[in-house]
Amino acid sequence: MAQGPTITTIAERAGVSIASVSRVLNGLPTRQETVRKVMAAAEELGYVRNAVARSLKSRRTHQVAFAMADVGNPAYLAMLREIQPVLKAAGYRLVLHSTGAVVADEIDVLHSLGERYVDGMIMVPLRVTEAHLQMLAAARAPVVVIGSVPEGTPVDNVRADSRTGVRLAVDHLHGLGRRRIALVNGPTDTVPGAARGAAYREALAELGLPYDEDLVEIGDFYRAEGARAVAALLNRVGDVDALLCANDLIALGALDVLRAAGRSVPEDVAVVGMDDTDLAAASWPSLTSVSLGSAERGRAAAELLLDRLQEGEHEPRVVTVPPRLVVRASTTPEPPAVRRDPGRRPGDGSGSRPGTGTGTRIDIGIDEETRTTEGGGTS
């Protein structure tokens, strides 16, 4: 009977030592490149690992959890499309949690890390409460948070610069001659809602435009809620000539309402979303949107978690993904997709602003089309 593949044959195929193969198969800390080589060689040779025995020996499950508000939201799907292959290449399976942005459910998921059903977690909380911070500090496994957390939070963190993203959108609308620029936001007790509301006021002030509470409507990060909020805004204020929506789903709801009201887009009202999801390019008219780099954030979070799992203790790291404005037909009749330097205002010579946070700082440039961000959003 032919003998099946062994760690010796895997080592020969991967071009690494037998000890390295043993470390990888037993889930011990190993360089990421070595993990990839060993896993690829094992798959080619048809090596079948005894997962139960391996877990008992190494106390590793080779599973990672991804907890987000809504598994059906295109923003989280964009993250998932990047997280999955990074983890799979390192030999990890992905476990999904759709929490509905319910704080109690997110706390329960963090608490369950003590049961060691996964080796680590990537989490995208919409609200960061004191209970979140306590659980993150006491977590029994590594956690990477996508979204802003307070200074000193002892976790790796990947964040967007939605303040600069809002500024890009307002600058764009102002440059088109729009002066009654309304904001349709999500709940302001969420991280993205608070960040986008504050950034809107700042952007108006920098352009010398007055802040008018009548031009702000609060809804939720869903299409139906966006439509309701836009209808309420238009019923209250009739002379709006631009809508800045806190995410693409709200913006799609805005397009529905404007179409039903006989308001032409962009001639009567220009509309900008945030996230630059797949839905933005597919809508009618196609939607101008601010990309907050959901795909890049997902990939960065997966890589940070793998580094933490394989290298162990080190200072928490912060990754900041800069935004990019993608112009489409909802603001200009026949636009090419354009890119703006996220650190520049029209006419100034300033460079990009660094993100905020503690620990080692990494700023990622975006060189390719991104897809989306949160339908609950992360700032």
N, C-alpha and C positions, 0 to 999 in steps of 0.2 A: 504494500500500500504506500502510495506516495506521501511523503511527509509534507505537512502544510508549512507555510512561512513561519519563520522564527524571528526573534529579535536580531539574530546574527544576519539573516538574509535581508531584513529590513535595513540594518545598518549599512550593509554593502550597497544596497540600492540607493539609499539616501546620501551616501558618502559621509557618514558621521560615525562616531564611536558607538559601541554597544552600550556603554554607560549612558550616552545621550539618549539613545532609543528607550532605555529603561526609564530614564527620568521622565520623558515625554509620556510614555504609556502609563506611568504611575501617577501622572498629574502633578509632578513636582516642578518648581520654578525652573524655567529653561528659556533661553533666548527665543524670541518669536520666529526668527528665520529657521532655527533648528526645528521648532515645532512644525512649521509648514513643510519642511523637507521630509520629516519622519511621517507625518500624517499622509502626505502624498504617496510616499513609498509603500506604506501599509495598505493604502487603498488599492494601489496598482497590484500588489501581491495577493490581495484578497484576505488580509489578516483580519480575523474576527477577535475582538477583545472581550473578555469577560467583565462586563461593566460592574456587576455586583461585587465581584472579588476585588476589582480595582478600587471601587469606592470604599470598601471596608478597609483596605490597606492604606490608601492615601488620604482618606477622609475628604475626598473630592468627588463631586457628582458630575463634573463636566457639563453642567447646565448653568445658564445665565438667564435672569429674568429681565423683561422690559415692561415697565409699568407706565401706562399713559392714560389720558382721560377717555379717549374714544378710539377704538381700534379701526373704526370705519372712516376716520378723518383723514383726508389726503395728506395733511402735514405729517402726521405720525407714520403714515404709510411710506412717505419719502424717507423718513429716518430709518424705518424698518428695512427698506430695500438696501440700505448701506450697512446697517448693523449686522444683519444676518450673514452675509458672505464673509465679513471680517471674522466673526466668531466661528463660523463653520470651518474656515481655513485653519483655525487653531484647535479644532477638535471639540468645540462646544455646541450644544444644542440650545435653542432659545425657547423660553417659556414666556407667554404673553399674559399680561394682566390689563384689562380695560376697567378702570376704576370709576368712570363717570365723573371724575374730578371730585369725588366724595372724600373729604379729608379722613373720615373714620376708616374708609377702605384702604387709603394710602398708608395710614398708620399701621393698620393690620398687616399689610404686605411687608412693611419694614420690620414689624415685630416677628413675622414668620421667618425672617432670615436666621433667627436662632435655631430653627429646626433643621438647618443645613440642607434644605431641599435644592438649593442652588449655591454656586460658589461666589456669585456676585450679582449686582443689579444695576440697571440703568433706569433712572426714574425721571419723568417729566411732570412735576407738580405744577398746577396752575396757581395754587395758593401755598405759601410757605408759612406755616404757623409755628408757634413755639413748640407744639407737640412734634412737628416734623423735625425741628432742629434738635430736640432731645433724642429722638429715635435715631437720627443720622449720627449723632455723636456717640451713641451706644451701639451702633449697628455691629452685628456679629460677622458680617462679611463686607467686602468692599462695595461701595455705592458710588456711582457717578451721576450727578444731577445735571440734566439739560435744562437751563433756565437760571435766572439770577438767584443767588443765595446771599445772606448777609456776610459781611467781612468776618473772617475767622472761622467759618463753618468748616469742620475738618473732613471735607470730601473733595474729590476732583470735580471740576465744574466746567461745563461747556455752555457758553451764553452767546446770544445775538446782541447786536447793538441796535435795538429798535428805536432808540432816540434819534440816532443818525438817520435811520430809515424813514422815520416820520419827517424829519427835516428835508430829506431828499424829495419826498412827495409834496410837501407844502411849497418848497422852492419851485418845483416843476409846475404846479398849478398857478402859482403867482407869476411865473414867467410866461404863462399863457394868457395873462390878463385877468385871471379869476381873483376876485376880492372877497366874495361871500363864501368862504371855504368852511364847510361844516364838518364836524367830526361825529361819526357814528361808532361808538366804542363798545367794548364788552364790559363786564362788571369791573368796577374800579377797585374792588378788594382782591383782584387777582394780580399776579405779577405783571402780565402783559398789559392788562387794562390800566393799571397805575402808571406804568412806564409810558404808554402811548398817550395817555391824557396829559401828563406833565410835558412830554416832548412837543405836543401840539401847541400848548401855551407858549413854550419857549420859542418855537419856530415862528409863530405869529409875531411875538415881541421883537425878534431879530429882524423881521421884515417891516416893522412899524405898523402892523395891523392890530386893531383892538381885539381883545378877547370878549366874546359875547356868549353868555351862558345859553341864550336861546339857540345858538348854532351847535350845541352839543346835545346829543341824545345817547342814552345808555341802554344797551340791549344785552344780548348774549352772543357768544361766538358760533351761531348757527344760522343757516339761511333763512328759516322762517322767522326767527327772532330779529334778524337783520331787516327783513321786509317790514315787520311790525314797527321797529324803531324808525326806519326811514319814513314810513307813512305818517307816524306821529310828528316827526320833524317837519315834513312838508306841510302838514296841516297847520302847524304852528307858525312856520316861517316860509313864505311863498317865494322869496327872491334869492334863494340859494343858487349859486352858479357852479359849485363844486362840492363833491362829497369825498372825504377821506374816511375810508372804512377800516376798522381795526384788523380785519382779516378778509380773505377772499370770499368766504362764505357769506359774510355780511354784505360784501359788495355785490354778490350775485343776487341776494335779496333786494338790494337797492335797484339793480337793473330791472328786476321783475316789477317793482312798484313804479318806477319811472316810465316803463313801457306801458303799463296799464293806465297811467295818468296822461299819456300822450306827450310826455316830455322827451325831447330828442337828446340822445347821448352821442357825441359830446357837445353838440351845438348849444343846447339849453343848459345842460348840467354835465360837467366832467366828473368821472368816477375813478378813484384809485383804491385798490385793495392792498393788502399786505399778506405776504407768504409766497406769491408767485407759484401757486400750485398748478398742477396739470389743468385744473378747471379754468384758470385764468386765460390760457391760450385758446381753450375750446369754447368759451362763452361767446355770446353775440350781443353787442360787439365784443371783440376780444378785449380783455381787461388789462389796463395798465396796473402794475403791481410792484411792490417792493419785495424783492427776495431777501429773506433773512437766513438763507442757507440751511434749510432743514436737513438736506442730504449731507452736507458737510458736517453739521453738528452731530448727526447720527454716527457718521464714520469716526469722527474725533472721539466721541464718547466710547465707542467700542474699543478703539485703540488705547485710550486711557485706562479702561478697565482691564484689558489684557496685560498692559504694563504693570498695573497694580497686582494682578493675580500672579504674575511671573516674577516680578522683582521684589515684591513685599513692601516694606515700610519706606516711605520717602515723603517729603513735604507735599501737601495738596497742590495740584496744578490747576490753573485757569486757562481755558482756551476761549478766545473771542473770535467769532466769525463776523466779518463786516457785511453790511447790506449792499444791495445793488438795485437800482431802479430799472425796471424793464417797461418801456413805453409801448403801448398798443393803442387800439382804435377808440377806447373809452375816454381818452383825453385829447387825441389828435386824430383827424380823419384818416390819414394814410401813413402811419408811422412805421419806420423800421424799428426793430428792437434795438434799444440803445443802452449803453452802460455809462454810469456816472461814477466818478471817483467819490467814494463814500465820505472822504475827509474834506471835500471842497464845497464851499458855497460859491455861487456864480460870481466870478470876478475877483475872488480872493486867492491868495497864494498859500493857504494853509495846507498842511498835510493831514493824513488821517489821524483821528484821535484814538488813543489806546483805550482798551476796555477797562473795566474796573474789576477789582477782586484782590485776593491775596494769593501768596505763593508764587511759584514760577509762572510767568506770563507768556503765552504763546498767541500770536495774532496770525490768523490764517487768511491769505488772500484767496479770492475766488476767481478761477480762470475759465470756468465752463458754466453753461446754463444750469441753474439749480431748479428745483421743482416746487417746493412749498415750505410753509411752516404751519405751525399749530392752528388747528381749528378750535382749539382753546388757546393756543398761542403760547410761546415762551418769549420772555423779553431778552 
